[in-house]
């Protein structure tokens, strides 16, 4: 078993290498069923990570090389947009990625409300209880959501979604809002959030949120969050030159706002009066 696992890990000879099940089976010359079983075990142990199309090195494998390069790239691309959001709104800004059933906070930019938000960089929170997590879960296959959530969904507050059926209904509503996810008191009492996912050709790679108290008018700042997520997506995954051709399973182009509409939103909050 150790020899077969080593053969499979050796197939991923670069931090950004992605391979399908068929690619790995061909490289290792192992039976497809055996390859699939071992890949599943490596994903569960976080040596590899898996999306709808391919496998790649996971957090545990990347950590042996001195950190997760993919996460560092996301943080670098998102940093100026996070700071711009904080300056424009005066609210707390989060950047997070999915890690199994949880979100993992990559960055937190504080504001006047920062001390009341009990999140921290490097911390983890159940994805279903946060706007960040729901924004990313909305763009996964339902079966993937079920696997991540498991048989039971924990409740953090009395407002936390506590069953899979309700969660799937909420994810459907998020997709109907072009990816905007809201949360009021589901993770921490008296705290509200709005989030949007940073999406690539193979699904969500991160999410950005604005955080306020229970009275924060999230609908007013939501377009800013969506636009920031869209800009980070474009920096991480620049469109190919020439006519755009969607790949199978690739999400549709993300909705955006016209420059005129954005100017109106920014003018409304140019003095940080979003609360």
Secondary structure by P-SEA (a helix, b strand, c coil): caaaaaaaaaaaccccccccaaaaaaaacccaaaaaaaaaaaaaaccbbbccccccccaaaaaaacccaaaaaaaaaaaaaaaaaaaaccbbbbbbbbcccbbbbcbbbbccccccccccccccccccccaaaaaaaaaccaaaaaaaaccbbbbccccccccaaaaaaaaaaaaaacbbbbbcccccccccccccccccccccccccccccccccccccaaaaaaaaaaaaaaaaccccccbbbbcccccccbbbbcaaaaaaaaaaccccccc
